[in-house]
Amino acid sequence: MTYKPKFANEDMDLLFDAVLSLENKDECYRFFEDLCTIKEIQDMAQRFKVAHLLDQKTPYHQIVTETHASTATISRVNKALIYGADGYKTILNKTRKP
């Protein structure tokens, strides 16, 4: 691992190894449904949608309308896109449709 996260520990490694072992969307749904509350999953999905829309240069007011995210959430995601660990950018690049 070349990136050194501030919060890394054995428990986090165990969790991320589990996520990396998931083989398909069905396994993801099952694992995350057991691991997280529905609200937590929805919040993560909303933040990723916000990141996707910010990456497409969508204006804040349109993101609010489309996702119902607060402007604080949008700002937090935008800050992560600009100053974060490039996690959003990595996944956005991998999932971007040509």
DSSP file (Angstrom, degrees, kcal/mol; ACC not computed):
  #  RESIDUE AA STRUCTURE BP1 BP2  ACC     N-H-->O    O-->H-N    N-H-->O    O-->H-N    TCO  KAPPA ALPHA  PHI   PSI    X-CA   Y-CA   Z-CA
    1    1 A M              0   0    0      0, 0.0     0, 0.0     0, 0.0     0, 0.0   0.000 360.0 360.0 360.0 121.1    0.0    0.0    0.0
    2    2 A T        +     0   0    0      2,-0.0     2,-0.4     0, 0.0     0, 0.0   0.790 360.0  74.1 -88.5 -30.4    1.6    3.3   -1.1
    3    3 A Y        -     0   0    0      1,-0.0    82,-0.0    82,-0.0     0, 0.0  -0.703  69.9-153.1 -84.9 133.3   -1.0    5.6    0.4
    4    4 A K        -     0   0    0     -2,-0.4     2,-0.0     4,-0.0    -2,-0.0  -0.854  11.9-155.2-109.4  96.5   -0.8    5.9    4.2
    5    5 A P    >   -     0   0    0      0, 0.0     3,-0.8     0, 0.0     0, 0.0  -0.343  18.9-128.3 -69.5 152.9   -4.3    6.8    5.6
    6    6 A K  T 3  S+     0   0    0      1,-0.2    -2,-0.0    -2,-0.0     0, 0.0   0.738 106.5  44.1 -70.6 -23.5   -4.5    8.6    8.9
    7    7 A F  T 3  S+     0   0    0      2,-0.0    -1,-0.2     5,-0.0     5,-0.2   0.228  79.5 140.1-109.9  13.5   -6.9    6.1   10.3
    8    8 A A    <   +     0   0    0     -3,-0.8     2,-0.3     4,-0.1     3,-0.0  -0.299  17.1 142.0 -63.4 138.2   -5.4    2.8    9.2
    9    9 A N     >  -     0   0    0      1,-0.1     4,-2.4    -2,-0.0     5,-0.2  -0.948  64.2 -87.4-161.0 176.1   -5.4   -0.1   11.6
   10   10 A E  H  > S+     0   0    0     -2,-0.3     4,-2.2     1,-0.2     5,-0.1   0.864 123.9  53.3 -61.7 -37.6   -5.9   -3.9   11.6
   11   11 A D  H  > S+     0   0    0      2,-0.2     4,-2.1     1,-0.2    -1,-0.2   0.907 110.3  47.1 -64.7 -41.7   -9.7   -3.6   11.9
   12   12 A M  H  > S+     0   0    0      2,-0.2     4,-2.9     1,-0.2     5,-0.2   0.904 110.4  53.0 -65.9 -40.7   -9.9   -1.2    8.9
   13   13 A D  H  X S+     0   0    0     -4,-2.4     4,-2.5     1,-0.2    -2,-0.2   0.909 108.4  50.8 -59.5 -41.8   -7.6   -3.6    6.9
   14   14 A L  H  X S+     0   0    0     -4,-2.2     4,-1.9     2,-0.2    -1,-0.2   0.917 111.8  47.3 -61.6 -44.2  -10.0   -6.5    7.7
   15   15 A L  H  X S+     0   0    0     -4,-2.1     4,-2.3     2,-0.2    -2,-0.2   0.942 114.1  45.6 -62.3 -48.9  -13.0   -4.4    6.5
   16   16 A F  H  X S+     0   0    0     -4,-2.9     4,-2.6     1,-0.2    -2,-0.2   0.854 110.3  53.8 -68.5 -33.6  -11.3   -3.3    3.3
   17   17 A D  H  X S+     0   0    0     -4,-2.5     4,-1.0    -5,-0.2    -1,-0.2   0.894 109.0  50.5 -63.1 -38.4  -10.0   -6.8    2.5
   18   18 A A  H >X S+     0   0    0     -4,-1.9     3,-0.6    -5,-0.2     4,-0.6   0.932 110.7  48.1 -63.7 -45.4  -13.6   -8.0    2.9
   19   19 A V  H >< S+     0   0    0     -4,-2.3     3,-1.3     1,-0.2    -2,-0.2   0.915 109.7  53.0 -61.3 -43.3  -14.9   -5.3    0.5
   20   20 A L  H 3< S+     0   0    0     -4,-2.6    -1,-0.2     1,-0.3    -2,-0.2   0.726 102.8  59.3 -66.3 -20.4  -12.2   -6.2   -2.0
   21   21 A S  H << S+     0   0    0     -4,-1.0    -1,-0.3    -3,-0.6    -2,-0.2   0.625  77.7 110.9 -83.3 -12.2  -13.2   -9.8   -1.9
   22   22 A L    <<  -     0   0    0     -3,-1.3     3,-0.1    -4,-0.6    -3,-0.0  -0.410  49.4-167.9 -64.9 136.3  -16.8   -9.0   -3.1
   23   23 A E        +     0   0    0      1,-0.1     2,-0.3    -2,-0.1    -1,-0.1   0.634  57.1   6.5-105.9 -16.5  -17.3  -10.4   -6.6
   24   24 A N  S  > S-     0   0    0      1,-0.1     4,-1.9     0, 0.0    -1,-0.1  -0.957  78.4 -91.6-158.7 174.1  -20.5   -8.9   -7.8
   25   25 A K  H  > S+     0   0    0     -2,-0.3     4,-2.9     1,-0.2     5,-0.2   0.863 119.7  57.8 -63.2 -37.4  -23.3   -6.4   -7.1
   26   26 A D  H  > S+     0   0    0      1,-0.2     4,-2.4     2,-0.2    -1,-0.2   0.930 107.6  47.1 -59.2 -46.0  -25.4   -9.0   -5.4
   27   27 A E  H  > S+     0   0    0      2,-0.2     4,-2.7     1,-0.2     5,-0.2   0.882 111.3  52.7 -63.3 -37.6  -22.6   -9.7   -2.9
   28   28 A C  H  X S+     0   0    0     -4,-1.9     4,-2.8     2,-0.2     5,-0.3   0.948 109.4  47.8 -62.3 -48.8  -22.2   -6.0   -2.3
   29   29 A Y  H  X S+     0   0    0     -4,-2.9     4,-2.2     1,-0.2    -2,-0.2   0.933 114.6  46.6 -57.0 -46.7  -25.9   -5.5   -1.6
   30   30 A R  H  X S+     0   0    0     -4,-2.4     4,-1.6    -5,-0.2    -2,-0.2   0.927 115.4  44.5 -63.4 -46.3  -25.9   -8.4    0.8
   31   31 A F  H  X S+     0   0    0     -4,-2.7     4,-2.4     1,-0.2    -2,-0.2   0.946 116.5  44.3 -65.0 -49.4  -22.7   -7.4    2.7
   32   32 A F  H  X S+     0   0    0     -4,-2.8     4,-2.9    -5,-0.2    -1,-0.2   0.846 109.8  56.3 -68.6 -32.4  -23.6   -3.7    3.0
   33   33 A E  H  < S+     0   0    0     -4,-2.2    -1,-0.2    -5,-0.3    -2,-0.2   0.885 114.3  40.2 -64.2 -36.7  -27.2   -4.4    4.0
   34   34 A D  H  < S+     0   0    0     -4,-1.6    -2,-0.2    -5,-0.2    -1,-0.2   0.854 121.4  43.0 -76.6 -35.2  -25.8   -6.5    6.9
   35   35 A L  H  < S+     0   0    0     -4,-2.4     2,-0.2    -5,-0.2    -2,-0.2   0.876 117.5  32.6 -79.9 -40.3  -23.0   -4.1    7.7
   36   36 A C  S  < S-     0   0    0     -4,-2.9     2,-0.2    -5,-0.2     3,-0.0  -0.696  81.1-104.8-118.4 163.2  -24.7   -0.7    7.5
   37   37 A T     >  -     0   0    0     -2,-0.2     4,-2.1     1,-0.1     5,-0.2  -0.496  39.0-111.1 -76.6 160.4  -28.1    0.8    8.2
   38   38 A I  H  > S+     0   0    0      1,-0.2     4,-2.8     2,-0.2     5,-0.2   0.900 120.6  54.5 -58.2 -40.4  -30.2    1.6    5.1
   39   39 A K  H  > S+     0   0    0      1,-0.2     4,-2.7     2,-0.2    -1,-0.2   0.901 106.0  51.0 -61.9 -42.1  -29.7    5.3    5.9
   40   40 A E  H  > S+     0   0    0      2,-0.2     4,-2.2     1,-0.2    -1,-0.2   0.913 112.1  46.7 -61.9 -42.4  -25.9    4.9    6.0
   41   41 A I  H  X S+     0   0    0     -4,-2.1     4,-2.5     2,-0.2    -2,-0.2   0.922 112.9  49.3 -64.9 -44.0  -25.9    3.2    2.6
   42   42 A Q  H  X S+     0   0    0     -4,-2.8     4,-2.6     1,-0.2    -2,-0.2   0.896 110.0  51.7 -62.6 -40.0  -28.2    5.8    1.2
   43   43 A D  H  X S+     0   0    0     -4,-2.7     4,-2.4     2,-0.2    -1,-0.2   0.911 110.8  47.3 -63.8 -42.4  -26.0    8.6    2.5
   44   44 A M  H  X S+     0   0    0     -4,-2.2     4,-2.2     2,-0.2    -2,-0.2   0.915 112.7  49.3 -64.7 -42.0  -22.9    7.0    0.9
   45   45 A A  H  X S+     0   0    0     -4,-2.5     4,-2.3     1,-0.2    -2,-0.2   0.901 110.7  50.9 -63.1 -40.6  -24.7    6.6   -2.4
   46   46 A Q  H  X S+     0   0    0     -4,-2.6     4,-2.6     2,-0.2    -2,-0.2   0.927 109.4  49.9 -63.2 -44.7  -25.9   10.2   -2.2
   47   47 A R  H  X S+     0   0    0     -4,-2.4     4,-2.4     1,-0.2    -1,-0.2   0.891 111.3  48.8 -63.0 -38.6  -22.3   11.5   -1.6
   48   48 A F  H  X S+     0   0    0     -4,-2.2     4,-2.5     2,-0.2    -1,-0.2   0.900 110.3  50.9 -68.8 -38.0  -21.0    9.5   -4.5
   49   49 A K  H  X S+     0   0    0     -4,-2.3     4,-2.6     2,-0.2    -2,-0.2   0.914 109.9  50.8 -61.7 -42.4  -23.8   10.8   -6.7
   50   50 A V  H  X S+     0   0    0     -4,-2.6     4,-2.9     2,-0.2     5,-0.2   0.926 110.0  49.7 -60.2 -45.2  -22.9   14.3   -5.6
   51   51 A A  H  X S+     0   0    0     -4,-2.4     4,-2.5     1,-0.2    -2,-0.2   0.914 110.5  50.9 -60.2 -42.5  -19.2   13.6   -6.5
   52   52 A H  H  X S+     0   0    0     -4,-2.5     4,-1.1     2,-0.2    -2,-0.2   0.928 112.6  45.3 -59.8 -46.5  -20.3   12.3   -9.9
   53   53 A L  H  <>S+     0   0    0     -4,-2.6     5,-2.5     2,-0.2     3,-0.2   0.891 112.3  50.8 -68.2 -39.4  -22.4   15.5  -10.6
   54   54 A L  H ><5S+     0   0    0     -4,-2.9     3,-1.9     1,-0.2    -1,-0.2   0.899 106.5  55.7 -62.9 -39.2  -19.6   17.8   -9.3
   55   55 A D  H 3<5S+     0   0    0     -4,-2.5    -1,-0.2     1,-0.3    -2,-0.2   0.807 105.6  52.1 -61.5 -29.5  -17.2   15.9  -11.6
   56   56 A Q  T 3<5S-     0   0    0     -4,-1.1    -1,-0.3    -3,-0.2    -2,-0.2   0.319 119.8-113.8 -88.3   7.8  -19.5   16.8  -14.5
   57   57 A K  T < 5 +     0   0    0     -3,-1.9    -3,-0.2     1,-0.2    -2,-0.1   0.800  54.6 170.2  64.9  31.2  -19.4   20.5  -13.4
   58   58 A T      < -     0   0    0     -5,-2.5    -1,-0.2    -6,-0.1     5,-0.1  -0.558  38.1-109.2 -72.5 133.8  -23.1   20.4  -12.4
   59   59 A P    >>  -     0   0    0      0, 0.0     4,-2.0     0, 0.0     3,-0.6  -0.298  23.8-116.0 -64.1 149.2  -24.1   23.6  -10.6
   60   60 A Y  H 3> S+     0   0    0      1,-0.2     4,-2.8     2,-0.2     5,-0.2   0.895 113.5  55.5 -51.4 -47.2  -24.9   23.3   -6.8
   61   61 A H  H 3> S+     0   0    0      1,-0.2     4,-1.8     2,-0.2    -1,-0.2   0.856 109.1  47.5 -62.0 -33.5  -28.5   24.3   -7.2
   62   62 A Q  H <> S+     0   0    0     -3,-0.6     4,-2.6     2,-0.2    -1,-0.2   0.868 110.5  52.0 -72.7 -36.4  -29.1   21.5   -9.7
   63   63 A I  H  X S+     0   0    0     -4,-2.0     4,-2.9     2,-0.2     6,-0.5   0.912 108.9  50.9 -64.5 -42.1  -27.3   19.0   -7.5
   64   64 A V  H  X S+     0   0    0     -4,-2.8     4,-2.2     1,-0.2    -2,-0.2   0.936 113.0  46.0 -58.9 -46.9  -29.6   20.0   -4.6
   65   65 A T  H  < S+     0   0    0     -4,-1.8    -2,-0.2    -5,-0.2    -1,-0.2   0.911 118.6  41.0 -62.6 -43.8  -32.6   19.5   -6.8
   66   66 A E  H  < S+     0   0    0     -4,-2.6    -2,-0.2     1,-0.1    -1,-0.2   0.860 131.2  21.6 -76.6 -36.6  -31.5   16.1   -8.2
   67   67 A T  H  < S-     0   0    0     -4,-2.9    -3,-0.2    -5,-0.2    -2,-0.2   0.632  87.2-133.0-108.2 -16.9  -30.0   14.5   -5.0
   68   68 A H     <  +     0   0    0     -4,-2.2    -4,-0.2    -5,-0.5     2,-0.2   0.665  54.9 151.0  64.3  18.4  -31.7   16.4   -2.2
   69   69 A A        -     0   0    0     -6,-0.5    -1,-0.2   -23,-0.1    -2,-0.1  -0.496  49.6-111.2 -74.6 149.2  -28.3   16.7   -0.6
   70   70 A S     >  -     0   0    0     -2,-0.2     4,-2.3     1,-0.1     5,-0.2  -0.387  23.0-114.7 -74.3 159.5  -27.7   19.7    1.6
   71   71 A T  H  > S+     0   0    0      1,-0.2     4,-2.6     2,-0.2     5,-0.2   0.824 118.9  58.9 -64.4 -28.8  -25.3   22.4    0.4
   72   72 A A  H  > S+     0   0    0      2,-0.2     4,-2.3     1,-0.2    -1,-0.2   0.910 106.5  46.6 -64.5 -42.2  -23.1   21.4    3.4
   73   73 A T  H  > S+     0   0    0      2,-0.2     4,-2.5     1,-0.2     5,-0.2   0.919 112.7  49.7 -64.9 -43.6  -22.8   17.9    2.0
   74   74 A I  H  X S+     0   0    0     -4,-2.3     4,-2.6     1,-0.2    -2,-0.2   0.922 112.1  48.1 -62.1 -43.9  -22.1   19.1   -1.5
   75   75 A S  H  X S+     0   0    0     -4,-2.6     4,-2.6     2,-0.2    -1,-0.2   0.900 110.8  51.1 -62.9 -41.5  -19.4   21.4   -0.1
   76   76 A R  H  X S+     0   0    0     -4,-2.3     4,-2.0     2,-0.2    -2,-0.2   0.915 112.4  45.8 -63.6 -43.2  -17.9   18.6    1.9
   77   77 A V  H  X S+     0   0    0     -4,-2.5     4,-2.3     2,-0.2    -2,-0.2   0.919 112.3  51.4 -65.1 -43.1  -17.8   16.3   -1.1
   78   78 A N  H  X S+     0   0    0     -4,-2.6     4,-1.9     1,-0.2    -2,-0.2   0.899 108.5  51.7 -60.6 -40.7  -16.3   19.1   -3.3
   79   79 A K  H  X S+     0   0    0     -4,-2.6     4,-3.5     1,-0.2     5,-0.5   0.903 109.5  50.0 -62.5 -41.0  -13.6   19.7   -0.7
   80   80 A A  H  X S+     0   0    0     -4,-2.0     4,-1.6     1,-0.2     6,-0.5   0.881 109.0  52.3 -64.9 -37.5  -12.8   16.0   -0.8
   81   81 A L  H  < S+     0   0    0     -4,-2.3    -1,-0.2     2,-0.2    -2,-0.2   0.873 120.0  34.2 -64.2 -36.3  -12.6   16.2   -4.6
   82   82 A I  H  < S+     0   0    0     -4,-1.9    -2,-0.2    -5,-0.2    -3,-0.2   0.912 138.3  13.7 -85.5 -46.5  -10.2   19.1   -4.4
   83   83 A Y  H  < S+     0   0    0     -4,-3.5    -3,-0.2    -5,-0.2    -2,-0.2   0.415 102.7 101.7-114.6  -0.6   -8.1   18.4   -1.3
   84   84 A G  S  < S-     0   0    0     -4,-1.6    -3,-0.1    -5,-0.5    -4,-0.1   0.223  90.0 -81.3 -78.8-161.6   -8.8   14.8   -0.4
   85   85 A A        -     0   0    0      1,-0.0    -1,-0.1   -82,-0.0    -4,-0.1   0.266  63.7-108.7 -88.2   9.9   -7.0   11.5   -0.8
   86   86 A D  S  > S+     0   0    0     -6,-0.5     4,-2.3     3,-0.0     5,-0.1   0.646  81.2 129.9  70.1  17.5   -8.2   11.2   -4.4
   87   87 A G  H  > S+     0   0    0      2,-0.2     4,-2.0     1,-0.2     5,-0.2   0.941  74.5  44.6 -65.1 -47.4  -10.5    8.3   -3.6
   88   88 A Y  H  > S+     0   0    0      1,-0.2     4,-3.1     2,-0.2     5,-0.2   0.944 113.7  51.1 -59.8 -47.2  -13.5    9.9   -5.3
   89   89 A K  H  > S+     0   0    0      1,-0.2     4,-2.4     2,-0.2    -1,-0.2   0.890 108.0  52.5 -59.8 -40.8  -11.3   10.8   -8.3
   90   90 A T  H  X S+     0   0    0     -4,-2.3     4,-1.7     2,-0.2    -1,-0.2   0.938 115.0  40.1 -60.4 -48.1  -10.0    7.2   -8.6
   91   91 A I  H  X S+     0   0    0     -4,-2.0     4,-2.1     2,-0.2    -2,-0.2   0.885 113.2  54.2 -72.1 -38.3  -13.4    5.7   -8.6
   92   92 A L  H  X S+     0   0    0     -4,-3.1     4,-1.1     1,-0.2    -1,-0.2   0.911 109.9  48.4 -61.0 -40.8  -14.9    8.4  -10.9
   93   93 A N  H  < S+     0   0    0     -4,-2.4    -1,-0.2    -5,-0.2    -2,-0.2   0.881 113.2  47.7 -65.4 -37.3  -12.1    7.7  -13.4
   94   94 A K  H  < S+     0   0    0     -4,-1.7    -1,-0.2     1,-0.2    -2,-0.2   0.802 119.9  37.4 -73.0 -28.9  -12.8    4.0  -13.2
   95   95 A T  H  < S+     0   0    0     -4,-2.1    -1,-0.2    -5,-0.1    -2,-0.2   0.456  84.5 122.8-104.4  -2.1  -16.6    4.3  -13.6
   96   96 A R     <  -     0   0    0     -4,-1.1    -3,-0.0    -5,-0.2    -4,-0.0  -0.402  58.9-133.6 -65.1 131.6  -16.7    7.2  -16.1
   97   97 A K              0   0    0     -2,-0.1    -1,-0.1     1,-0.1    -2,-0.1  -0.714 360.0 360.0 -87.4 136.0  -18.6    6.2  -19.2
   98   98 A P              0   0    0      0, 0.0    -1,-0.1     0, 0.0    -2,-0.1   0.500 360.0 360.0 -64.1 360.0  -16.9    7.2  -22.5
